[in-house]
Amino acid sequence: MTRAISNLRWALYGGYLLAVVIAMMMAFTPGLELLGLPPERVTFIPAMITGAPWSLPLLLIKLDSVTTLAIVMVANLLNVAIGLMLVKAQD
């Protein structure tokens, strides 16, 4: 049972990492090209969602795109690191 829970944690973490990668790809023009989308579709909303709670203030205030991208990247990096610590806690 413990092994099944551990495998489930790793699977959920892997799914979250995949969501972060796709969300960050949607914030860059080359990433959109890899996804087959036009460059006009650049959006930070998916990256803000995966970067929650650190990026939630960006929904309330309007910043320039460079600052928004920097905050979103740091927020996602924090969540990836915290998630890795949580997954490895019981191993």
N, C-alpha and C positions, 0 to 999 in steps of 0.2 A: 504494500500500500504506500509506503514511504517513497519507494522508487517511482511509482506512478505519479505521485504528487510532484516529485522533483522533475520528472519528464514534462509534466504539464506546465510547470513554471518556466522551464526552458523554452517550450513551444510558444507560450504566450509572450515571452520576452523576444523571441525571434520574430513573431508577428508584429510586435511593436517596432522592432528595428526596421522591418520591411516598410511599415507605415511611415516611419520617419524618413527613410530614404526616398520614398515616393513623394512625400510632402516637400522635402527639400529640393527634389528635382523640379517640382512645379514652381519653385521660387527662382529658378535660373533658366535663361534662354536655351543653353545647350541641353539641359535636362528635359525641357519641353520638346526639343527636337528628337531626343531619344524616345520619348513617350509618343511621338507622332502628332503633337499638338502644335498649332501656330504660335509664334513668339508673342502675339498679343494676349495670350491667355495666362501671362505671368500673374500669380496670385500668392499671397502670404497666408491666407486663411487656413489652409490645411496645416501649414507649419506652426501657426499660432495654436491650433487645437492640439497638436502633438506636443507642443511645448508648454502646455498648461501645467501648473498654475502660474509659472513665471512670466508667460507672455500675455496673460489675460488683460493687463492694463492697456495693451496695444489696441484692444477693441474699443476702448473709451477715448483714447487720445490719438490724434493724427500726427504722425511723424513722417519725415522724408523716408524714401525707400532704403537708403543705405543704413540709416539708424534702425529701421524696422528689421532689416535683414540681419544686422548684427545681433540685435536682441533675440530674434527668433533662433539664430544659430546657437547662441549661448544657452538659451532655454532648453533647446533640444539636447545639447551636449550634457547639461546638468541632469536631465531626465534619463538619458542613456546611462550615465555613470551611476545614478541612484538606483536605477533598475537592475544594473549588473550587481551592485552590492546586495540588493534584496534577493536576487536569484541565487547568488553564491552563499548566502548566509547559512543555510542548512546543509550545504555540501561538505 
